[in-house]
Amino acid sequence: MLLFVWRHSKRFSSWSMLDEPHIHKENYLQADVTVLAASKAEALVLLERNGNWNVEELQRIEPEVLSLDQPRIVTSHVAFQ
C-alpha cells in the first residue's frame, strides 16, 4: 500500500494565477488530503466517492507518494503566519 498526499495552497494566489487548481469543493486557503491505496487510480476513485474533492483538479497536481515499507517521517507542517 502507498500513501498519496495532495497539497495545495492559495495563500499567495493572485489574478495572474487564474488557471490555478481548485482541489476542494468548498473555498479554502490551504487544503491537503492523504489517501491510503494500492495505486493513484484507486486513490482518485476513493476521493471521487467521498464527494468533497475535485478529482479533475487533483489530477493536475502530482501527489507525493509514500511507501509504507520502511520507517520514515510521514507528514510535517510548518506555518509562520
CYANA upper distance limits for C-alpha pairs under 8 A (distance plus 0.5 A):
  1 MET  CA     36 LEU  CA      7.10
  1 MET  CA     37 ALA  CA      6.05
  1 MET  CA     38 ALA  CA      5.21
  1 MET  CA     39 SER  CA      8.31
  1 MET  CA     67 SER  CA      7.36
  1 MET  CA     68 LEU  CA      7.10
  2 LEU  CA     36 LEU  CA      6.17
  2 LEU  CA     37 ALA  CA      6.02
  2 LEU  CA     38 ALA  CA      6.27
  2 LEU  CA     39 SER  CA      7.62
  2 LEU  CA     65 VAL  CA      7.13
  2 LEU  CA     66 LEU  CA      6.15
  2 LEU  CA     67 SER  CA      5.33
  2 LEU  CA     68 LEU  CA      6.64
  3 LEU  CA     34 THR  CA      6.94
  3 LEU  CA     35 VAL  CA      6.02
  3 LEU  CA     36 LEU  CA      5.10
  3 LEU  CA     37 ALA  CA      6.97
  3 LEU  CA     65 VAL  CA      6.18
  3 LEU  CA     66 LEU  CA      5.44
  3 LEU  CA     67 SER  CA      6.94
  3 LEU  CA     68 LEU  CA      8.01
  4 PHE  CA     34 THR  CA      5.99
  4 PHE  CA     35 VAL  CA      5.67
  4 PHE  CA     36 LEU  CA      6.98
  4 PHE  CA     37 ALA  CA      7.99
  4 PHE  CA     40 LYS  CA      7.57
  4 PHE  CA     43 ALA  CA      7.69
  4 PHE  CA     63 PRO  CA      6.32
  4 PHE  CA     64 GLU  CA      6.30
  4 PHE  CA     65 VAL  CA      5.25
  4 PHE  CA     66 LEU  CA      7.00
  5 VAL  CA     32 ASP  CA      7.61
  5 VAL  CA     33 VAL  CA      6.34
  5 VAL  CA     34 THR  CA      4.92
  5 VAL  CA     35 VAL  CA      7.12
  5 VAL  CA     63 PRO  CA      5.66
  5 VAL  CA     64 GLU  CA      5.50
  5 VAL  CA     65 VAL  CA      6.89
  5 VAL  CA     66 LEU  CA      8.46
  6 TRP  CA     32 ASP  CA      5.93
  6 TRP  CA     33 VAL  CA      5.95
  6 TRP  CA     34 THR  CA      6.99
  6 TRP  CA     58 LEU  CA      7.81
  6 TRP  CA     61 ILE  CA      7.72
  6 TRP  CA     62 GLU  CA      7.88
  6 TRP  CA     63 PRO  CA      5.27
  6 TRP  CA     64 GLU  CA      7.07
  7 ARG  CA     30 GLN  CA      8.12
  7 ARG  CA     31 ALA  CA      6.34
  7 ARG  CA     32 ASP  CA      4.73
  7 ARG  CA     33 VAL  CA      7.22
  7 ARG  CA     63 PRO  CA      8.11
  8 HIS  CA     23 ILE  CA      7.90
  8 HIS  CA     30 GLN  CA      6.33
  8 HIS  CA     31 ALA  CA      5.93
  8 HIS  CA     32 ASP  CA      6.81
  9 SER  CA     29 LEU  CA      6.41
  9 SER  CA     30 GLN  CA      4.78
  9 SER  CA     31 ALA  CA      6.92
 10 LYS  CA     28 TYR  CA      8.01
 10 LYS  CA     29 LEU  CA      5.61
 10 LYS  CA     30 GLN  CA      6.61
 11 ARG  CA     29 LEU  CA      6.23
 11 ARG  CA     30 GLN  CA      7.50
 13 SER  CA     17 MET  CA      6.67
 14 SER  CA     18 LEU  CA      8.00
 21 PRO  CA     57 GLU  CA      5.88
 21 PRO  CA     58 LEU  CA      7.97
 21 PRO  CA     60 ARG  CA      7.59
 22 HIS  CA     54 ASN  CA      7.64
 22 HIS  CA     57 GLU  CA      6.55
 22 HIS  CA     58 LEU  CA      8.49
 23 ILE  CA     31 ALA  CA      8.06
 23 ILE  CA     53 TRP  CA      6.32
 23 ILE  CA     54 ASN  CA      5.45
 23 ILE  CA     55 VAL  CA      7.63
 23 ILE  CA     57 GLU  CA      5.81
 23 ILE  CA     58 LEU  CA      6.02
 24 HIS  CA     28 TYR  CA      7.94
 24 HIS  CA     31 ALA  CA      7.72
 24 HIS  CA     52 ASN  CA      6.49
 24 HIS  CA     53 TRP  CA      4.96
 24 HIS  CA     54 ASN  CA      5.99
 25 LYS  CA     52 ASN  CA      5.93
 25 LYS  CA     53 TRP  CA      6.17
 25 LYS  CA     54 ASN  CA      6.69
 26 GLU  CA     52 ASN  CA      8.28
 35 VAL  CA     43 ALA  CA      6.41
 36 LEU  CA     43 ALA  CA      7.49
 37 ALA  CA     42 GLU  CA      6.54
 37 ALA  CA     43 ALA  CA      5.93
 38 ALA  CA     42 GLU  CA      7.09
 38 ALA  CA     43 ALA  CA      8.17
 39 SER  CA     43 ALA  CA      6.81
 40 LYS  CA     44 LEU  CA      6.72
 41 ALA  CA     45 VAL  CA      6.83
 42 GLU  CA     46 LEU  CA      6.84
 43 ALA  CA     47 LEU  CA      6.81
 44 LEU  CA     48 GLU  CA      6.59
 44 LEU  CA     55 VAL  CA      6.98
 45 VAL  CA     49 ARG  CA      6.72
 46 LEU  CA     50 ASN  CA      6.76
 47 LEU  CA     51 GLY  CA      7.23
 47 LEU  CA     52 ASN  CA      7.96
 47 LEU  CA     53 TRP  CA      6.61
 47 LEU  CA     55 VAL  CA      7.41
 48 GLU  CA     52 ASN  CA      8.20
 48 GLU  CA     53 TRP  CA      7.14
 48 GLU  CA     54 ASN  CA      8.03
 48 GLU  CA     55 VAL  CA      6.67
 53 TRP  CA     58 LEU  CA      8.32
 54 ASN  CA     58 LEU  CA      6.77
 55 VAL  CA     59 GLN  CA      6.73
 56 GLU  CA     60 ARG  CA      7.54
 57 GLU  CA     61 ILE  CA      7.84
 58 LEU  CA     62 GLU  CA      8.38
 66 LEU  CA     74 VAL  CA      7.93
